[in-house]
Amino acid sequence: MHVMEQLASERTRDNLELAEQLRYTRRMRTLRRASRMEHKAERRMIQAWRRAAELRSGIESLDY
């Protein structure tokens, strides 16, 4: 019976280690996804600023 308890204990430990690895992998995947979204948002914001500056300069040139 001692062997069965030891096998069950090892299996439980292995399952816990696997669960911890999966959590880490998921966190890293989520972090990478969030990072990509952040960079995309930054690029869009820069494009919007440039476009606004172009429109502003066009309006200012009409005022003269």
C-alpha positions in Angstrom: 0.0 0.0 0.0 2.9 2.3 0.7 3.9 2.2 -3.0 0.4 3.3 -4.1 0.5 6.3 -1.7 3.9 7.2 -3.0 2.7 7.0 -6.6 -0.4 9.1 -5.8 1.8 11.7 -4.0 4.1 11.9 -7.0 1.2 12.2 -9.4 -0.3 15.0 -7.3 3.1 16.8 -7.2 3.5 16.4 -11.0 0.0 17.8 -11.5 0.7 20.8 -9.3 3.9 21.5 -11.2 2.1 21.2 -14.5 -0.7 23.5 -13.4 1.9 26.1 -12.2 3.7 25.9 -15.6 0.4 26.4 -17.5 -0.5 29.4 -15.3 2.9 31.0 -16.1 2.5 30.3 -19.8 -1.0 31.8 -19.9 0.2 34.9 -18.0 3.1 35.3 -20.5 0.7 34.9 -23.4 -1.7 37.4 -21.9 1.2 39.9 -21.3 2.4 39.6 -24.9 -1.1 40.1 -26.2 -1.6 43.2 -24.0 1.8 44.5 -25.1 0.9 44.1 -28.8 -2.4 45.9 -28.2 -0.6 48.7 -26.4 1.9 49.2 -29.3 -0.9 49.2 -31.8 -2.8 51.8 -29.8 0.4 53.9 -29.6 0.9 53.8 -33.4 -2.7 54.8 -33.9 -2.4 57.7 -31.5 0.7 58.9 -33.3 -1.1 58.7 -36.6 -4.0 60.7 -35.1 -1.6 63.4 -33.8 0.0 63.7 -37.2 -3.3 63.9 -39.0 -4.6 66.5 -36.5 -1.4 68.5 -37.1 -1.8 68.3 -40.9 -5.4 69.5 -40.6 -4.4 72.3 -38.2 -1.7 73.5 -40.5 -4.2 73.4 -43.4 -6.7 75.5 -41.5 -4.1 77.9 -40.4 -2.9 78.5 -43.9 -6.5 79.3 -45.0 -6.7 82.0 -42.3 -4.0 84.1 -44.0 
